[in-house]
Amino acid sequence: MKNFIQLFLSLRIKNLFFLSLIQLLILNYLNTWTDYFWPSLFFIISTFFSAAAGNLINDIFDFKIDQIN
């Protein structure tokens, strides 16, 4: 259970939701959200998971550096 919590925290979930919110606001401002609903939704989901994977990869490769700091 402890490992799952550490994994969840390493995703930086607040940053990921903020990223998705900004994308939604930009799409709403451009009035393309209603015209291209499915492509926009897939774009937001794909960037969400790409950023989550990037956060995990960063935590894995920077483990020794993070221990020093």
PyMOL CGO cylinders between C-alpha atoms (Angstrom):
from pymol import cmd
from pymol.cgo import CYLINDER

trace = [
    CYLINDER, 0.00, 0.00, 0.00, 2.87, 2.33, 0.79, 0.3, 1, 1, 1, 1, 1, 1,
    CYLINDER, 2.87, 2.33, 0.79, 4.32, 1.80, -2.70, 0.3, 1, 1, 1, 1, 1, 1,
    CYLINDER, 4.32, 1.80, -2.70, 0.98, 2.61, -4.31, 0.3, 1, 1, 1, 1, 1, 1,
    CYLINDER, 0.98, 2.61, -4.31, 0.77, 5.89, -2.39, 0.3, 1, 1, 1, 1, 1, 1,
    CYLINDER, 0.77, 5.89, -2.39, 4.32, 6.80, -3.40, 0.3, 1, 1, 1, 1, 1, 1,
    CYLINDER, 4.32, 6.80, -3.40, 3.50, 5.99, -7.02, 0.3, 1, 1, 1, 1, 1, 1,
    CYLINDER, 3.50, 5.99, -7.02, 0.36, 8.11, -6.87, 0.3, 1, 1, 1, 1, 1, 1,
    CYLINDER, 0.36, 8.11, -6.87, 2.26, 11.03, -5.34, 0.3, 1, 1, 1, 1, 1, 1,
    CYLINDER, 2.26, 11.03, -5.34, 4.99, 10.81, -7.95, 0.3, 1, 1, 1, 1, 1, 1,
    CYLINDER, 4.99, 10.81, -7.95, 2.40, 11.41, -10.67, 0.3, 1, 1, 1, 1, 1, 1,
    CYLINDER, 2.40, 11.41, -10.67, 1.90, 14.95, -9.34, 0.3, 1, 1, 1, 1, 1, 1,
    CYLINDER, 1.90, 14.95, -9.34, -1.82, 14.64, -9.89, 0.3, 1, 1, 1, 1, 1, 1,
    CYLINDER, -1.82, 14.64, -9.89, -2.54, 18.30, -9.12, 0.3, 1, 1, 1, 1, 1, 1,
    CYLINDER, -2.54, 18.30, -9.12, -0.27, 19.38, -11.95, 0.3, 1, 1, 1, 1, 1, 1,
    CYLINDER, -0.27, 19.38, -11.95, -1.94, 16.94, -14.32, 0.3, 1, 1, 1, 1, 1, 1,
    CYLINDER, -1.94, 16.94, -14.32, -5.41, 18.21, -13.51, 0.3, 1, 1, 1, 1, 1, 1,
    CYLINDER, -5.41, 18.21, -13.51, -4.20, 21.79, -13.87, 0.3, 1, 1, 1, 1, 1, 1,
    CYLINDER, -4.20, 21.79, -13.87, -2.80, 20.90, -17.30, 0.3, 1, 1, 1, 1, 1, 1,
    CYLINDER, -2.80, 20.90, -17.30, -6.16, 19.42, -18.32, 0.3, 1, 1, 1, 1, 1, 1,
    CYLINDER, -6.16, 19.42, -18.32, -8.06, 22.41, -16.97, 0.3, 1, 1, 1, 1, 1, 1,
    CYLINDER, -8.06, 22.41, -16.97, -5.90, 24.84, -18.94, 0.3, 1, 1, 1, 1, 1, 1,
    CYLINDER, -5.90, 24.84, -18.94, -6.47, 22.81, -22.11, 0.3, 1, 1, 1, 1, 1, 1,
    CYLINDER, -6.47, 22.81, -22.11, -10.23, 22.86, -21.51, 0.3, 1, 1, 1, 1, 1, 1,
    CYLINDER, -10.23, 22.86, -21.51, -10.21, 26.61, -20.97, 0.3, 1, 1, 1, 1, 1, 1,
    CYLINDER, -10.21, 26.61, -20.97, -8.22, 27.21, -24.14, 0.3, 1, 1, 1, 1, 1, 1,
    CYLINDER, -8.22, 27.21, -24.14, -10.52, 24.99, -26.18, 0.3, 1, 1, 1, 1, 1, 1,
    CYLINDER, -10.52, 24.99, -26.18, -13.53, 26.77, -24.71, 0.3, 1, 1, 1, 1, 1, 1,
    CYLINDER, -13.53, 26.77, -24.71, -12.01, 30.16, -25.51, 0.3, 1, 1, 1, 1, 1, 1,
    CYLINDER, -12.01, 30.16, -25.51, -11.35, 29.11, -29.10, 0.3, 1, 1, 1, 1, 1, 1,
    CYLINDER, -11.35, 29.11, -29.10, -14.91, 27.72, -29.38, 0.3, 1, 1, 1, 1, 1, 1,
    CYLINDER, -14.91, 27.72, -29.38, -13.58, 24.44, -30.76, 0.3, 1, 1, 1, 1, 1, 1,
    CYLINDER, -13.58, 24.44, -30.76, -14.70, 22.30, -27.83, 0.3, 1, 1, 1, 1, 1, 1,
    CYLINDER, -14.70, 22.30, -27.83, -18.19, 21.73, -29.18, 0.3, 1, 1, 1, 1, 1, 1,
    CYLINDER, -18.19, 21.73, -29.18, -17.14, 21.39, -32.82, 0.3, 1, 1, 1, 1, 1, 1,
    CYLINDER, -17.14, 21.39, -32.82, -14.45, 18.78, -32.20, 0.3, 1, 1, 1, 1, 1, 1,
    CYLINDER, -14.45, 18.78, -32.20, -15.56, 17.08, -29.02, 0.3, 1, 1, 1, 1, 1, 1,
    CYLINDER, -15.56, 17.08, -29.02, -14.00, 13.62, -29.47, 0.3, 1, 1, 1, 1, 1, 1,
    CYLINDER, -14.00, 13.62, -29.47, -10.66, 14.74, -30.93, 0.3, 1, 1, 1, 1, 1, 1,
    CYLINDER, -10.66, 14.74, -30.93, -10.38, 17.35, -28.18, 0.3, 1, 1, 1, 1, 1, 1,
    CYLINDER, -10.38, 17.35, -28.18, -11.18, 14.80, -25.49, 0.3, 1, 1, 1, 1, 1, 1,
    CYLINDER, -11.18, 14.80, -25.49, -8.62, 12.34, -26.87, 0.3, 1, 1, 1, 1, 1, 1,
    CYLINDER, -8.62, 12.34, -26.87, -6.05, 15.13, -27.04, 0.3, 1, 1, 1, 1, 1, 1,
    CYLINDER, -6.05, 15.13, -27.04, -6.60, 16.04, -23.38, 0.3, 1, 1, 1, 1, 1, 1,
    CYLINDER, -6.60, 16.04, -23.38, -6.49, 12.40, -22.26, 0.3, 1, 1, 1, 1, 1, 1,
    CYLINDER, -6.49, 12.40, -22.26, -3.35, 11.67, -24.26, 0.3, 1, 1, 1, 1, 1, 1,
    CYLINDER, -3.35, 11.67, -24.26, -1.49, 14.69, -22.90, 0.3, 1, 1, 1, 1, 1, 1,
    CYLINDER, -1.49, 14.69, -22.90, -2.64, 13.79, -19.38, 0.3, 1, 1, 1, 1, 1, 1,
    CYLINDER, -2.64, 13.79, -19.38, -1.15, 10.30, -19.63, 0.3, 1, 1, 1, 1, 1, 1,
    CYLINDER, -1.15, 10.30, -19.63, 1.96, 11.50, -21.46, 0.3, 1, 1, 1, 1, 1, 1,
    CYLINDER, 1.96, 11.50, -21.46, 2.70, 14.00, -18.72, 0.3, 1, 1, 1, 1, 1, 1,
    CYLINDER, 2.70, 14.00, -18.72, 2.05, 11.33, -16.06, 0.3, 1, 1, 1, 1, 1, 1,
    CYLINDER, 2.05, 11.33, -16.06, 4.49, 8.99, -17.79, 0.3, 1, 1, 1, 1, 1, 1,
    CYLINDER, 4.49, 8.99, -17.79, 7.04, 11.79, -18.01, 0.3, 1, 1, 1, 1, 1, 1,
    CYLINDER, 7.04, 11.79, -18.01, 6.72, 12.44, -14.28, 0.3, 1, 1, 1, 1, 1, 1,
    CYLINDER, 6.72, 12.44, -14.28, 7.28, 8.76, -13.52, 0.3, 1, 1, 1, 1, 1, 1,
    CYLINDER, 7.28, 8.76, -13.52, 10.27, 8.50, -15.82, 0.3, 1, 1, 1, 1, 1, 1,
    CYLINDER, 10.27, 8.50, -15.82, 11.76, 11.63, -14.27, 0.3, 1, 1, 1, 1, 1, 1,
    CYLINDER, 11.76, 11.63, -14.27, 11.33, 10.20, -10.77, 0.3, 1, 1, 1, 1, 1, 1,
    CYLINDER, 11.33, 10.20, -10.77, 12.95, 6.90, -11.77, 0.3, 1, 1, 1, 1, 1, 1,
    CYLINDER, 12.95, 6.90, -11.77, 16.02, 8.40, -13.44, 0.3, 1, 1, 1, 1, 1, 1,
    CYLINDER, 16.02, 8.40, -13.44, 16.52, 11.21, -10.92, 0.3, 1, 1, 1, 1, 1, 1,
    CYLINDER, 16.52, 11.21, -10.92, 16.21, 9.01, -7.83, 0.3, 1, 1, 1, 1, 1, 1,
    CYLINDER, 16.21, 9.01, -7.83, 19.86, 9.37, -6.78, 0.3, 1, 1, 1, 1, 1, 1,
    CYLINDER, 19.86, 9.37, -6.78, 19.89, 13.11, -7.42, 0.3, 1, 1, 1, 1, 1, 1,
    CYLINDER, 19.89, 13.11, -7.42, 16.69, 13.57, -5.41, 0.3, 1, 1, 1, 1, 1, 1,
    CYLINDER, 16.69, 13.57, -5.41, 18.23, 11.70, -2.46, 0.3, 1, 1, 1, 1, 1, 1,
    CYLINDER, 18.23, 11.70, -2.46, 21.13, 14.15, -2.38, 0.3, 1, 1, 1, 1, 1, 1,
    CYLINDER, 21.13, 14.15, -2.38, 18.80, 17.13, -2.32, 0.3, 1, 1, 1, 1, 1, 1,
]
cmd.load_cgo(trace, "trace")
